[in-house]
Amino acid sequence: NCSPSPSLACVWLPTEHVDKRDAVCDDLEGSGIETRPFFYPVHVMPPYKQYRMVAGGVGREGTVTDGVSACGFNIPTSAHLSDAEVLYICQTVKDVLARHCHIDTNGCQFAASNRGTRL
């Protein structure tokens, strides 16, 4: 993203999707990294429960959105993180995913700068 000076680009809401979301998020929280679960599907929110859901002919449970919501989490970001903080977050996320999800992160490379981060 190109940002005119003096603005600063910041990736908003990087996400992960894992089967052991709660264990991963608890481990990250213990390392000082805040996470948030994915948004709830609209069909489970009180104002919309009264309406019939017709997504793919499936009932109220077992939809794609239910699965995504149950397994996804967000890592909040800030344009005010230092490069050292970004590197710590990236390395910790990689370590936690490797430990809980048996994901081989050895081939993963990440770069940090004040213009954004990628795992």
C-alpha positions in Angstrom: 0.0 0.0 0.0 1.3 3.4 -0.9 0.7 6.0 1.8 1.1 9.7 1.4 3.3 11.4 4.0 2.9 11.8 6.9 0.5 8.8 7.0 1.6 5.3 8.0 0.2 2.1 6.5 -0.9 -0.6 8.8 -2.3 -4.0 7.9 -5.6 -4.3 9.7 -6.5 -7.6 11.4 -4.2 -10.3 10.2 -6.0 -13.6 10.6 -5.3 -17.3 11.2 -7.6 -20.3 10.9 -6.6 -23.3 13.0 -8.4 -26.3 14.6 -7.0 -25.5 18.1 -7.9 -21.9 18.2 -8.5 -21.6 21.9 -5.3 -23.3 22.9 -3.3 -21.1 20.4 -4.9 -17.9 21.7 -4.4 -18.8 25.3 -0.7 -19.5 24.6 -0.3 -16.2 22.7 -2.1 -14.4 25.6 0.4 -15.9 28.0 3.2 -14.5 25.8 1.6 -11.0 26.0 0.0 -11.1 22.5 -3.6 -10.2 22.4 -5.9 -12.1 20.0 -9.6 -11.9 19.1 -11.8 -14.7 17.8 -13.4 -14.2 14.4 -16.7 -12.4 14.3 -19.8 -14.4 15.1 -21.9 -15.4 12.1 -24.9 -13.1 11.6 -27.4 -15.9 11.9 -26.5 -16.5 15.6 -26.8 -12.9 16.7 -29.9 -12.2 18.7 -31.4 -9.6 16.3 -31.2 -12.1 13.4 -32.1 -15.4 15.0 -35.7 -15.0 14.2 -35.1 -15.1 10.5 -34.8 -18.2 8.4 -31.3 -18.9 7.1 -31.2 -20.3 3.6 -27.4 -20.6 3.0 -26.9 -23.6 0.8 -30.0 -25.3 2.2 -28.3 -26.0 5.5 -30.0 -25.4 8.8 -28.8 -23.0 11.5 -25.7 -25.1 12.5 -22.9 -26.5 10.4 -22.6 -23.7 7.9 -19.3 -22.6 6.5 -19.6 -19.4 8.6 -20.0 -21.5 11.8 -16.8 -23.4 11.0 -14.8 -20.3 10.1 -16.0 -18.5 13.2 -15.1 -21.4 15.5 -11.5 -21.8 14.2 -10.4 -18.3 13.2 -8.7 -15.6 15.2 -7.3 -12.2 14.6 -4.1 -10.6 15.8 -4.7 -6.9 16.3 -2.1 -4.6 14.9 -1.0 -1.0 15.4 1.1 1.4 13.3 2.8 2.2 16.6 4.5 -1.1 17.1 8.3 -1.0 16.9 10.2 -3.3 14.6 11.3 -5.3 17.6 7.7 -5.8 18.8 6.6 -6.9 15.3 9.5 -9.4 15.1 8.6 -10.7 18.6 4.9 -11.2 17.6 5.8 -12.9 14.3 8.3 -15.3 15.9 5.9 -16.1 18.8 3.0 -16.8 16.5 5.2 -19.1 14.4 6.4 -20.9 17.5 2.9 -21.3 18.9 1.5 -22.5 15.6 4.3 -25.0 15.3 3.7 -26.3 18.8 -0.1 -26.6 18.8 -0.9 -27.2 15.2 2.2 -29.1 14.1 2.8 -26.6 11.3 6.3 -26.6 9.9 7.3 -23.0 10.1 11.0 -23.5 9.3 10.4 -22.4 5.7 8.4 -19.3 6.7 10.1 -16.0 6.5 8.9 -12.8 7.8 9.8 -9.2 7.3 9.0 -6.3 9.6 9.1 -2.6 8.9 7.1 0.4 9.7 5.1 -0.2 6.5 3.7 -3.6 7.3 4.5 -7.2 8.2 4.2 -10.5 6.6 4.7 -13.9 8.2 
